[in-house]
């Protein structure tokens, strides 16, 4: 009888222990995917470091931002929609939630080009800064109107204390002292989507403005002029989504619109259109990337497809996207261009 009671107690203990452990299985197709064979196959990388006995994932996260640490491509930052900021230091094998930041919508992340322990993160209407590798954060900018969001951040690599921020209401602001104080530069009246600084001339800048196209500055943002007249004859949309400098090819820019992709070899003065393989119904480009060691290898994503060119855009090969979501962000490891990352956005409706 005593032995029978011990067996019953043992069974109850096992049942209780197993019942008390909360195990979450990865069910969603969001978060981040990684390929180690140039996009031929993909693996979802959403494991979130958590307490013993728990298993958590970022599989439902909508990706707003996905960037490398410029000094260490094993370190990535994922800025989410409404769930805050996450970091991986092992090439996306595992992720950690940065709990000292608000769990809001991360609009932009900028990592210091020379000091990896210094990072700026825009969360909703605020800009935060860490100087100790994300252990502590200080608020360096607060926008009074909660409806106005910080949508872009850019550090000048030649003068890293010079920082630019774009807002959803079209204002461009600048700090000369690492975020301690800010001044207004210009108001473009529509959301600033991206700030780009030429790697060949630190005073040459570009802005992508929602619905208003592309702007440029020759004096580090003090004065701006529209480049629309340079591309409007061949561009079927003024709604530019992204803008990139082609790695290793001086003065060459590529921009994507809702209707295609254009290239300029002279800092935006003249443009030519890529002949894309996408159908008209599936032409909107969400993400774009270039092989950092071979700029003839180009990649872009549409709603359903991942496209590859190995000859500078003359010919394209379509591949499947490993999710039913939109691939909003695309990265190629600068040291190992066989490694790709996709940051997934919302579900396609």
C-alpha positions in Angstrom: 0.0 0.0 0.0 2.8 2.3 0.9 4.6 1.6 -2.3 1.4 2.2 -4.3 0.9 5.6 -2.7 4.5 6.5 -3.6 3.9 5.6 -7.2 0.7 7.8 -7.3 2.6 10.7 -5.7 5.4 10.3 -8.2 2.9 10.3 -11.1 1.2 13.5 -9.7 4.6 15.2 -9.4 5.4 14.4 -13.0 2.0 15.6 -14.2 2.3 18.8 -12.2 5.8 19.6 -13.4 4.9 19.0 -17.1 1.8 21.1 -16.6 3.6 24.0 -15.0 6.1 24.3 -17.9 4.9 26.8 -20.5 6.2 25.8 -23.9 5.4 28.0 -26.9 5.7 26.5 -30.4 6.6 28.5 -33.4 3.4 28.8 -35.4 3.7 32.0 -37.4 5.8 32.7 -40.5 7.0 36.2 -39.6 10.3 37.4 -38.1 13.6 36.7 -39.9 14.7 34.0 -42.4 18.3 33.2 -43.2 19.8 31.5 -46.2 23.4 30.3 -46.4 23.3 29.4 -50.1 22.3 32.6 -51.8 18.6 32.2 -51.4 18.3 28.6 -52.7 16.9 27.5 -49.3 15.8 29.4 -46.2 15.4 28.7 -42.4 13.3 30.7 -40.1 15.4 32.2 -37.3 13.1 33.5 -34.6 14.3 31.8 -31.4 14.0 34.3 -28.5 16.2 33.8 -25.5 14.0 33.2 -22.4 13.9 31.6 -19.0 14.7 27.9 -18.4 11.6 25.8 -19.2 10.2 28.3 -21.7 10.5 28.5 -25.4 9.6 31.7 -27.1 9.7 32.9 -30.7 9.5 36.0 -32.9 7.5 34.2 -35.5 4.6 36.7 -35.4 6.8 39.8 -35.3 6.3 42.3 -38.2 9.8 43.7 -39.2 10.1 47.5 -39.6 13.9 47.6 -39.4 16.7 45.0 -40.0 20.3 46.3 -39.9 23.8 45.0 -39.3 26.3 46.4 -36.9 28.7 47.9 -39.4 31.7 46.5 -37.6 30.3 43.0 -36.9 27.9 41.3 -39.3 27.2 38.6 -36.7 25.3 41.3 -34.8 21.9 42.3 -36.2 19.2 44.6 -34.9 15.5 43.9 -35.6 13.1 46.8 -35.1 9.5 45.6 -34.9 6.1 47.0 -35.3 4.7 47.6 -31.8 7.0 45.1 -30.0 10.2 47.1 -29.6 13.8 46.3 -30.4 15.6 42.9 -30.6 19.3 42.0 -31.0 21.1 39.0 -32.2 24.9 38.5 -31.7 25.1 35.1 -33.4 23.9 35.7 -37.0 20.2 35.4 -36.1 20.5 31.9 -34.4 19.0 33.5 -31.3 17.5 36.9 -30.4 17.3 38.9 -27.2 14.6 41.5 -26.4 16.0 44.9 -25.4 13.7 45.4 -22.4 15.0 48.8 -21.4 13.3 50.3 -24.4 9.6 50.8 -24.8 7.7 48.1 -26.6 6.5 50.5 -29.3 7.0 50.7 -33.0 10.7 51.0 -34.0 11.0 53.3 -37.0 14.8 53.4 -37.4 18.1 52.1 -35.9 21.5 53.7 -36.4 24.7 52.1 -35.2 27.9 54.2 -34.7 30.3 53.3 -37.5 33.3 53.1 -35.3 32.0 52.4 -31.8 29.6 49.5 -31.8 28.5 50.1 -28.2 26.8 53.4 -29.4 23.4 52.8 -30.9 20.4 55.1 -31.6 16.9 53.8 -31.8 13.7 55.6 -32.8 10.7 54.3 -31.0 7.4 56.0 -32.0 8.0 59.7 -31.2 11.2 59.3 -29.3 14.9 58.8 -30.0 17.0 56.7 -27.5 20.8 56.3 -27.3 22.9 53.7 -25.6 26.7 54.1 -25.0 27.2 50.8 -23.2 26.0 48.2 -25.8 22.3 48.3 -25.0 22.6 47.8 -21.2 21.2 51.3 -20.5 19.4 53.9 -22.7 18.8 57.6 -22.4 16.2 59.6 -24.3 17.8 62.2 -26.5 14.8 63.4 -28.4 11.1 63.7 -27.7 8.5 64.8 -30.2 5.6 66.5 -28.4 2.9 65.2 -30.7 2.3 61.4 -30.2 1.0 61.1 -33.7 4.3 62.3 -35.2 6.8 59.4 -35.5 10.5 59.2 -36.1 10.8 57.5 -39.4 14.5 57.7 -40.4 17.9 58.0 -38.7 21.3 58.5 -40.3 24.8 59.0 -38.8 27.4 60.8 -40.8 30.3 58.3 -41.0 33.0 61.0 -41.3 31.6 62.9 -38.4 29.7 60.5 -36.2 28.4 63.1 -33.8 26.5 64.5 -36.7 23.1 62.8 -36.8 20.0 63.4 -38.9 16.5 62.3 -38.2 13.4 62.4 -40.4 9.8 62.6 -39.1 6.4 61.4 -40.3 5.3 65.0 -40.8 8.1 65.8 -43.2 10.5 67.6 -40.9 14.3 66.9 -41.1 16.2 67.6 -37.9 19.9 67.5 -37.1 22.2 67.1 -34.1 25.9 68.1 -34.1 26.7 66.7 -30.7 25.6 63.1 -30.6 21.9 63.8 -29.9 22.4 66.2 -27.0 20.6 69.0 -28.9 18.7 69.3 -32.2 17.9 71.9 -34.8 15.3 72.0 -37.6 16.7 71.9 -41.2 13.7 71.6 -43.5 10.1 70.6 -43.7 9.1 68.5 -46.7 5.5 68.1 -45.4 5.3 64.4 -46.1 6.9 61.4 -44.3 10.7 61.1 -44.7 11.3 57.5 -45.6 15.1 57.4 -45.9 18.2 59.5 -45.4 21.3 58.6 -47.4 24.8 60.1 -47.3 27.2 59.6 -50.2 30.2 57.4 -49.2 32.3 59.5 -51.6 31.3 63.0 -50.3 30.1 63.5 -46.8 28.2 66.7 -47.7 26.2 65.0 -50.5 22.9 63.8 -49.1 19.6 62.3 -50.4 16.1 62.1 -49.0 13.2 59.8 -50.0 10.0 61.6 -49.2 6.6 59.8 -49.4 4.7 60.8 -52.5 7.1 63.6 -53.3 10.1 61.7 -54.7 13.8 62.3 -54.3 15.7 65.3 -52.9 19.4 66.0 -52.7 21.7 68.4 -50.8 25.3 69.4 -51.6 26.0 71.1 -48.2 25.2 68.5 -45.6 21.5 69.2 -45.4 21.4 73.0 -45.2 19.8 73.4 -48.7 17.7 70.9 -50.7 16.5 70.6 -54.3 14.2 68.1 -56.0 15.6 65.5 -58.5 12.2 64.7 -59.9 12.8 66.4 -63.3 15.8 64.0 -63.8 13.7 60.9 -63.7 10.0 61.7 -64.1 10.1 61.0 -67.9 11.0 57.4 -67.4 9.5 56.8 -63.9 5.9 55.7 -63.8 5.5 56.6 -60.1 6.7 59.4 -57.9 6.2 57.2 -54.8 9.8 56.1 -54.2 10.2 53.3 -51.6 14.0 52.8 -51.3 17.3 54.3 -52.4 20.8 52.6 -52.3 24.3 53.3 -53.4 25.7 50.3 -55.3 28.6 49.0 -53.3 32.0 49.5 -55.0 30.6 51.5 -57.9 31.3 55.2 -57.4 28.4 57.7 -57.7 25.9 54.9 -58.7 22.4 55.0 -57.2 19.5 52.7 -57.5 16.0 53.5 -56.4 12.8 51.4 -56.3 9.3 52.7 -56.9 5.9 51.1 -56.9 6.3 50.6 -60.7 9.9 49.6 -61.2 13.6 50.2 -60.5 15.9 52.9 -61.8 19.7 53.4 -61.8 21.9 56.5 -62.0 25.6 56.4 -62.6 26.2 60.1 -61.9 24.7 60.9 -58.4 21.2 61.2 -59.7 21.7 63.5 -62.7 20.5 60.9 -65.2 18.5 57.7 -64.8 17.9 54.5 -66.8 15.2 51.9 -66.1 15.9 48.2 -65.3 14.1 45.7 -67.5 12.5 43.6 -64.8 11.0 40.1 -65.1 8.0 40.9 -62.8 4.5 41.1 -64.2 2.6 44.4 -64.0 0.4 42.9 -61.3 3.4 42.0 -59.1 5.8 44.8 -59.8 5.9 46.7 -56.5 9.4 46.2 -55.1 9.7 45.8 -51.3 13.3 45.1 -50.7 16.6 45.3 -52.7 20.1 44.2 -52.3 23.5 44.0 -54.0 26.3 41.5 -53.5 28.9 43.6 -51.7 31.7 41.8 -53.5 30.1 41.6 -56.9 27.7 44.4 -57.7 26.5 42.6 -60.9 24.6 40.3 -58.6 21.3 42.0 -57.7 18.3 40.8 -55.7 14.8 42.2 -55.1 11.5 41.1 -53.6 7.9 41.6 -54.7 4.8 40.5 -52.9 5.3 36.8 -53.7 8.7 36.3 -55.4 12.4 36.8 -54.8 14.4 37.7 -57.9 18.1 37.3 -58.7 20.3 38.7 -61.5 24.0 37.8 -61.9 24.6 40.1 -64.9 23.7 43.5 -63.6 19.9 43.2 -64.2 20.0 42.0 -67.8 18.4 38.7 -66.9 16.5 37.6 -63.8 15.8 34.3 -62.1 12.6 34.0 -59.9 12.7 32.1 -56.6 10.1 31.4 -53.9 9.8 33.5 -50.7 9.6 31.2 -47.6 6.6 32.9 -46.1 3.1 34.1 -47.0 4.2 37.5 -45.7 5.8 40.4 -47.6 9.6 40.3 -47.5 10.1 43.9 -46.4 13.8 43.9 -45.5 16.8 42.1 -47.2 20.4 42.0 -46.1 23.5 40.3 -47.5 26.4 39.6 -45.2 29.2 41.9 -46.2 31.9 39.3 -45.4 30.1 36.2 -46.7 27.8 37.1 -49.6 26.4 33.6 -49.5 24.4 34.5 -46.4 21.1 36.3 -46.9 18.5 37.6 -44.4 14.9 38.4 -45.0 12.8 40.4 -42.5 9.1 39.7 -42.9 6.4 42.3 -42.8 2.7 42.0 -42.7 0.5 39.2 -44.1 -0.4 39.5 -47.8 -4.1 40.2 -48.2 
